[in-house]
């Protein structure tokens, strides 16, 4: 969402959240410390990156290929790690037990990682998490609700075949601190969108395959006029913000 500085307070704070949001008007990637997509930054082998984090020379690990068992074991207890991007994560619930030991983790991308509710409960032990991207999850609404234990989770990008309807939206509504939300092929319907109106801090809403009628969107825009909306990767033609958010001073 694009809001004038005098309305919101500090444009810089808004830009920081947009930079951290894992799905937006551009590619759905978390950003690295410089604002460039983290997955595009050349960082060396995973072992090199782990060594750098342990030495205090880096705070992020990006892996394009699945981690080996040895690499997973090397991650255990790496408390100084702030950002972990696994482009082919292949993380299951057993791996989530290792992720739960990353107590300083703030950003996490787990692609191709079908975590169930049990795995999500372990992720919820990462209390410092602010940005979470699990686009191929196998959790239900119960797993989403477990994320309420994370006090400062602000950006959530989520998809999975067991996520649908009002129930998942009720679970998301238990995360009132969320500022950015992207649901990938999650059919929430009109009633689900109504539930999402409860998110008091939301700035950006991205829904793909949501199955929401234009009438329900009209009601949403009236109830939440400051939220910037994308539907199936495009703006709704009634979105009052359009691409104004891209015209930053």
VOSETOR-41983 format. One record per residue: residue in three letters; z, x, y of N, C-alpha, C in turn. Coordinates in steps of 0.2 Angstrom, whole numbers, padded with zeros to 4 digits, always signed. Layout:
N
ALAZXYZXYZXY;...
//
This chain:
249
UNK+0000+0004-0006+0000+0000+0000+0000+0004+0006;UNK-0004+0002+0011-0004+0006+0017+0000+0002+0023;UNK+0005+0005+0025+0009+0002+0031+0009+0007+0037;UNK+0008+0004+0043+0009+0008+0049+0016+0011+0049;UNK+0016+0017+0052+0022+0021+0052+0028+0017+0055;UNK+0026+0014+0060+0031+0010+0064+0034+0005+0060;UNK+0030+0002+0055+0033-0003+0050+0037+0000+0045;UNK+0035+0005+0042+0038+0008+0036+0044+0013+0038;UNK+0042+0017+0043+0047+0022+0045+0045+0029+0045;UNK+0043+0031+0039+0040+0038+0038+0034+0038+0034;UNK+0028+0040+0037+0022+0040+0033+0023+0046+0028;UNK+0026+0051+0029+0027+0056+0024+0030+0054+0018;UNK+0035+0050+0018+0038+0047+0012+0033+0043+0008;UNK+0029+0039+0011+0024+0035+0008+0019+0040+0004;UNK+0017+0045+0008+0012+0049+0005+0015+0053-0001;UNK+0021+0055-0001+0024+0058-0007+0024+0054-0013;UNK+0025+0047-0012+0025+0043-0018+0018+0042-0020;UNK+0013+0041-0016+0006+0040-0018+0004+0047-0022;UNK+0006+0052-0020+0004+0059-0023+0007+0059-0030;UNK+0013+0056-0031+0017+0056-0037+0014+0051-0042;UNK+0011+0045-0039+0009+0040-0043+0004+0042-0048;UNK+0005+0040-0054+0000+0042-0059-0006+0038-0060;UNK-0007+0033-0056-0013+0029-0056-0014+0026-0050;UNK-0020+0027-0047-0021+0024-0040-0028+0023-0039;UNK-0030+0024-0032-0037+0023-0031-0042+0028-0033;UNK-0039+0034-0035-0042+0039-0038-0041+0040-0045;UNK-0042+0046-0048-0040+0047-0055-0033+0046-0057;UNK-0032+0044-0063-0025+0042-0065-0022+0048-0068;UNK-0019+0053-0063-0016+0059-0065-0010+0060-0061;UNK-0005+0063-0064+0001+0065-0060-0002+0071-0056;UNK+0002+0073-0051+0000+0078-0047+0005+0084-0048;UNK+0002+0090-0047+0006+0096-0047+0009+0097-0040;UNK+0013+0103-0040+0017+0104-0034+0013+0105-0028;UNK+0006+0107-0028+0002+0107-0022-0001+0101-0021;UNK-0001+0095-0025-0004+0089-0023-0010+0089-0027;UNK-0013+0094-0031-0018+0094-0035-0016+0091-0042;UNK-0021+0088-0045-0019+0085-0052-0017+0090-0056;UNK-0011+0089-0059-0007+0094-0063-0011+0096-0069;UNK-0015+0092-0072-0019+0093-0078-0025+0098-0076;UNK-0026+0099-0070-0032+0103-0068-0030+0110-0066;UNK-0023+0111-0066-0021+0118-0064-0021+0123-0069;UNK-0024+0128-0069-0024+0133-0074-0017+0137-0074;UNK-0014+0136-0080-0007+0139-0081-0006+0144-0087;UNK-0011+0145-0090-0010+0150-0096-0008+0146-0102;UNK-0006+0149-0108-0005+0146-0114+0002+0142-0113;UNK+0003+0138-0118+0010+0134-0117+0016+0139-0118;UNK+0015+0144-0122+0020+0149-0123+0022+0152-0117;UNK+0016+0154-0113+0017+0158-0107+0020+0153-0102;UNK+0019+0147-0102+0022+0142-0097+0029+0141-0098;UNK+0031+0141-0105+0038+0140-0107+0042+0146-0104;UNK+0039+0152-0106+0042+0158-0103+0043+0158-0096;UNK+0038+0156-0092+0039+0156-0085+0044+0151-0083;UNK+0045+0145-0086+0050+0141-0084+0057+0144-0086;UNK+0057+0147-0091+0064+0150-0093+0066+0155-0088;UNK+0061+0159-0085+0062+0164-0081+0063+0161-0074;UNK+0062+0155-0073+0063+0152-0066+0057+0153-0061;UNK+0051+0155-0064+0045+0156-0061+0041+0150-0060;UNK+0042+0145-0064+0038+0139-0064+0043+0133-0066;UNK+0041+0127-0064+0044+0121-0066+0040+0116-0070;UNK+0034+0118-0072+0030+0113-0075+0026+0116-0081;UNK+0025+0112-0086+0021+0113-0091+0015+0108-0092;UNK+0009+0111-0093+0003+0106-0094+0000+0109-0100;UNK-0002+0104-0105-0005+0106-0111-0011+0101-0112;UNK-0017+0104-0113-0023+0100-0115-0023+0098-0122;UNK-0020+0102-0127-0021+0101-0134-0014+0099-0136;UNK-0013+0096-0142-0007+0094-0145-0003+0100-0146;UNK+0004+0100-0145+0008+0105-0146+0010+0107-0153;UNK+0011+0113-0155+0012+0115-0162+0020+0113-0163;UNK+0022+0113-0169+0029+0113-0171+0033+0118-0167;UNK+0031+0124-0167+0035+0129-0164+0035+0128-0156;UNK+0030+0126-0153+0030+0124-0146+0035+0119-0144;UNK+0035+0114-0148+0040+0108-0147+0047+0111-0148;UNK+0048+0115-0153+0055+0118-0154+0057+0122-0148;UNK+0052+0125-0145+0053+0130-0139+0055+0126-0133;UNK+0052+0119-0133+0054+0115-0127+0061+0113-0127;UNK+0064+0112-0133+0071+0109-0133+0076+0112-0129;UNK+0079+0108-0125+0084+0111-0120+0082+0114-0114;UNK+0076+0114-0113+0073+0117-0107+0075+0113-0100;UNK+0081+0114-0098+0084+0110-0093+0081+0111-0086;UNK+0077+0117-0085+0074+0118-0079+0067+0115-0078;UNK+0065+0112-0083+0058+0110-0083+0058+0103-0079;UNK+0054+0103-0074+0053+0097-0070+0047+0092-0071;UNK+0042+0095-0074+0036+0091-0075+0033+0093-0082;UNK+0031+0088-0086+0028+0090-0092+0022+0085-0093;UNK+0016+0088-0094+0010+0084-0094+0007+0086-0101;UNK+0007+0081-0106+0004+0082-0112-0003+0078-0113;UNK-0008+0081-0112-0015+0077-0112-0016+0074-0118;UNK-0014+0077-0124-0015+0074-0130-0008+0075-0134;UNK-0003+0071-0131+0003+0072-0133+0005+0072-0140;UNK+0002+0066-0143+0004+0065-0150+0011+0065-0152;UNK+0015+0063-0147+0022+0063-0147+0024+0056-0151;UNK+0028+0057-0156+0031+0051-0160+0038+0051-0158;UNK+0042+0046-0161+0049+0045-0160+0053+0051-0161;UNK+0051+0055-0166+0055+0061-0168+0054+0066-0162;UNK+0048+0067-0159+0047+0071-0154+0051+0069-0147;UNK+0052+0062-0147+0056+0060-0141+0063+0062-0141;UNK+0066+0064-0147+0072+0067-0148+0073+0074-0144;UNK+0067+0077-0144+0067+0084-0141+0066+0082-0133;UNK+0062+0078-0131+0061+0076-0124+0067+0074-0121;UNK+0072+0071-0125+0078+0068-0122+0083+0074-0120;UNK+0081+0080-0123+0085+0086-0121+0083+0089-0114;UNK+0077+0087-0111+0075+0090-0105+0078+0086-0099;UNK+0084+0088-0098+0088+0084-0093+0086+0085-0086;UNK+0082+0090-0084+0080+0090-0077+0073+0087-0076;UNK+0070+0084-0081+0063+0082-0081+0062+0076-0076;UNK+0057+0077-0071+0056+0072-0066+0049+0068-0067;UNK+0044+0072-0070+0038+0069-0071+0036+0070-0078;UNK+0033+0065-0082+0032+0065-0089+0025+0061-0090;UNK+0020+0064-0093+0014+0061-0095+0013+0062-0102;UNK+0013+0057-0106+0012+0057-0114+0006+0053-0116;UNK+0000+0056-0116-0005+0052-0118-0006+0053-0126;UNK-0009+0048-0129-0010+0047-0136-0003+0048-0139;UNK+0002+0045-0137+0009+0045-0140+0011+0038-0141;UNK+0011+0036-0147+0013+0029-0148+0020+0028-0150;UNK+0024+0030-0144+0032+0029-0145+0034+0022-0146;UNK+0038+0020-0150+0041+0014-0151+0047+0013-0147;UNK+0050+0007-0148+0056+0006-0144+0062+0011-0145;UNK+0062+0014-0151+0067+0019-0152+0065+0026-0148;UNK+0059+0027-0147+0056+0033-0143+0058+0032-0136;UNK+0057+0026-0134+0058+0024-0127+0066+0024-0125;UNK+0070+0023-0130+0077+0023-0129+0079+0031-0128;UNK+0075+0035-0132+0077+0042-0131+0074+0045-0124;UNK+0068+0042-0122+0066+0044-0115+0071+0042-0110;UNK+0074+0037-0111+0079+0034-0106+0085+0039-0105;UNK+0086+0044-0109+0091+0048-0109+0089+0054-0103;UNK+0083+0054-0101+0080+0059-0096+0082+0055-0089;UNK+0088+0056-0087+0090+0052-0082+0087+0054-0075;UNK+0084+0060-0075+0081+0063-0069+0074+0060-0068;UNK+0071+0057-0073+0064+0055-0072+0063+0050-0066;UNK+0057+0052-0063+0055+0048-0057+0048+0045-0059;UNK+0044+0049-0063+0037+0046-0064+0036+0047-0072;UNK+0034+0041-0074+0033+0041-0082+0026+0038-0083;UNK+0022+0041-0087+0015+0039-0089+0015+0039-0097;UNK+0015+0033-0100+0014+0033-0107+0008+0027-0108;UNK+0002+0029-0108-0003+0024-0108-0005+0021-0115;UNK-0003+0024-0120-0004+0022-0127+0002+0021-0131;UNK+0007+0017-0128+0013+0016-0131+0013+0011-0137;UNK+0018+0011-0141+0019+0007-0147+0025+0003-0146;UNK+0028+0003-0140+0034-0001-0139+0033-0008-0137;UNK+0039-0012-0137+0039-0019-0135+0042-0019-0129;UNK+0044-0025-0126+0047-0026-0120+0054-0023-0120;UNK+0057-0023-0127+0064-0020-0127+0064-0013-0125;UNK+0059-0009-0127+0058-0002-0125+0058-0001-0118;UNK+0054-0005-0115+0053-0005-0107+0060-0006-0104;UNK+0063-0011-0107+0070-0013-0104+0075-0007-0104;UNK+0074-0003-0109+0078+0003-0110+0078+0008-0104;UNK+0072+0008-0101+0071+0012-0095+0075+0011-0089;UNK+0079+0005-0089+0083+0003-0084+0089+0008-0083;UNK+0090+0012-0089+0095+0017-0088+0094+0023-0084;UNK+0087+0023-0082+0085+0029-0078+0086+0027-0070;UNK+0090+0030-0067+0092+0027-0060+0087+0028-0055;UNK+0082+0032-0055+0077+0034-0050+0070+0033-0052;UNK+0069+0030-0057+0062+0029-0060+0058+0025-0054;UNK+0053+0028-0051+0049+0025-0046+0042+0023-0048;UNK+0039+0027-0053+0032+0026-0054+0031+0025-0062;UNK+0028+0020-0064+0027+0018-0071+0020+0016-0073;UNK+0017+0020-0077+0010+0018-0080+0011+0017-0087;UNK+0009+0011-0090+0011+0009-0096+0005+0005-0099;UNK+0004+0006-0106-0001+0002-0110+0002+0002-0117;UNK+0000-0003-0120+0001-0003-0128+0000-0010-0130;UNK-0002-0011-0137-0004-0017-0140+0002-0022-0141;UNK+0008-0020-0140+0013-0025-0141+0016-0027-0135;UNK+0013-0025-0129+0016-0027-0123+0011-0033-0120;UNK+0015-0039-0119+0011-0044-0116+0016-0050-0113;UNK+0013-0054-0109+0017-0060-0107+0023-0059-0102;UNK+0027-0064-0102+0032-0064-0097+0038-0059-0099;UNK+0039-0059-0106+0044-0054-0108+0044-0047-0106;UNK+0038-0044-0106+0037-0038-0103+0038-0037-0096;UNK+0036-0042-0092+0037-0043-0085+0045-0043-0083;UNK+0048-0047-0087+0055-0048-0086+0059-0041-0087;UNK+0056-0037-0092+0059-0030-0093+0057-0026-0087;UNK+0051-0026-0085+0050-0022-0079+0054-0024-0073;UNK+0055-0031-0072+0059-0033-0067+0066-0030-0067;UNK+0068-0027-0072+0075-0024-0073+0075-0017-0070;UNK+0069-0015-0067+0068-0008-0064+0067-0009-0057;UNK+0072-0012-0053+0071-0014-0046+0069-0008-0041;UNK+0070-0002-0044+0068+0004-0039+0061+0006-0040;UNK+0057+0003-0044+0050+0005-0045+0046+0004-0038;UNK+0042+0008-0037+0038+0008-0031+0030+0007-0033;UNK+0029+0010-0039+0022+0010-0041+0022+0008-0048;UNK+0017+0003-0050+0017+0000-0057+0010+0000-0059;UNK+0008+0002-0065+0001+0001-0067+0002-0001-0075;UNK-0001-0007-0076-0001-0009-0083-0008-0009-0085;UNK-0009-0006-0091-0016-0005-0094-0017-0010-0100;UNK-0021-0015-0099-0023-0020-0104-0017-0023-0106;UNK-0013-0025-0102-0007-0029-0104-0008-0036-0101;UNK-0009-0041-0105-0010-0048-0103-0004-0051-0101;UNK-0002-0051-0094+0004-0054-0092+0003-0061-0090;UNK-0003-0064-0088-0004-0070-0086-0001-0072-0080;UNK-0002-0078-0078+0001-0081-0071+0008-0080-0071;UNK+0012-0082-0076+0019-0082-0076+0022-0075-0076;UNK+0018-0071-0079+0021-0064-0078+0020-0061-0071;UNK+0015-0062-0068+0014-0060-0061+0019-0063-0057;UNK+0021-0069-0058+0026-0072-0054+0033-0068-0055;UNK+0034-0066-0061+0040-0062-0062+0040-0056-0058;UNK+0034-0053-0058+0034-0046-0054+0035-0047-0047;UNK+0035-0053-0044+0037-0054-0037+0044-0051-0036;UNK+0048-0051-0041+0055-0049-0040+0056-0042-0039;UNK+0051-0037-0040+0052-0030-0038+0053-0029-0031;UNK+0058-0028-0028+0059-0028-0021+0056-0021-0018;UNK+0055-0016-0021+0053-0010-0018+0046-0008-0020;UNK+0042-0012-0023+0036-0011-0025+0031-0010-0019;UNK+0027-0005-0020+0022-0004-0015+0015-0004-0017;UNK+0014-0002-0024+0007-0002-0027+0008-0006-0034;UNK+0003-0010-0035+0002-0014-0041-0005-0013-0044;UNK-0005-0010-0050-0012-0010-0053-0012-0013-0060;UNK-0016-0018-0061-0016-0022-0067-0023-0022-0070;UNK-0024-0020-0076-0030-0020-0080-0029-0025-0086;UNK-0034-0030-0086-0034-0034-0091-0028-0039-0091;UNK-0026-0041-0085-0019-0045-0085-0020-0052-0086;UNK-0026-0055-0085-0027-0062-0087-0024-0066-0081;UNK-0024-0064-0075-0021-0068-0070-0026-0072-0066;UNK-0025-0078-0064-0030-0082-0060-0030-0081-0053;UNK-0035-0083-0049-0035-0082-0042-0030-0086-0039;UNK-0028-0091-0041-0023-0095-0038-0016-0092-0039;UNK-0015-0088-0044-0008-0085-0045-0008-0079-0040;UNK-0014-0076-0039-0015-0070-0035-0013-0072-0028;UNK-0016-0078-0026-0015-0081-0019-0007-0081-0018;UNK-0004-0084-0023+0004-0085-0022+0007-0078-0022;UNK+0004-0073-0026+0008-0067-0025+0007-0063-0019;UNK+0001-0064-0016-0001-0061-0009+0004-0064-0004;UNK+0005-0070-0005+0009-0074+0000+0017-0072-0001;UNK+0019-0071-0007+0026-0069-0008+0027-0061-0007;UNK+0022-0057-0008+0023-0050-0007+0017-0047-0003;UNK+0017-0048+0003+0011-0047+0008+0011-0039+0009;UNK+0016-0035+0007+0015-0028+0009+0013-0024+0003;UNK+0012-0027-0003+0010-0023-0009+0003-0022-0009;UNK+0001-0016-0011-0006-0014-0012-0008-0016-0019;UNK-0014-0019-0020-0015-0022-0027-0022-0019-0029;UNK-0023-0017-0035-0029-0016-0039-0029-0020-0045;UNK-0035-0023-0046-0036-0027-0052-0042-0024-0056;UNK-0041-0022-0062-0046-0019-0066-0050-0014-0062;UNK-0046-0010-0059-0048-0004-0055-0052-0005-0049;UNK-0051-0011-0046-0054-0013-0040-0050-0017-0036;UNK-0051-0018-0029-0047-0022-0025-0049-0029-0026;UNK-0044-0034-0026-0045-0041-0026-0048-0042-0019;UNK-0053-0047-0019-0056-0048-0012-0051-0052-0007;UNK-0045-0054-0010-0040-0057-0005-0035-0052-0003;UNK-0035-0046-0006-0030-0041-0005-0030-0040+0003;UNK-0024-0041+0007-0024-0040+0014-0025-0033+0016;UNK-0024-0028+0011-0024-0021+0013-0030-0018+0012;UNK-0034-0020+0007-0040-0017+0005-0040-0009+0005;UNK-0044-0005+0008-0043+0002+0008-0040+0005+0014;UNK-0036+0001+0018-0033+0003+0024-0028+0009+0022;UNK-0025+0009+0016-0021+0014+0014-0024+0021+0014;UNK-0031+0021+0014-0034+0027+0013-0036+0030+0020;UNK-0034+0026+0026-0036+0028+0032-0030+0031+0036;UNK-0026+0036+0032-0020+0039+0035-0022+0043+0041;UNK-0017+0043+0046-0019+0047+0052-0018+0055+0050;
//
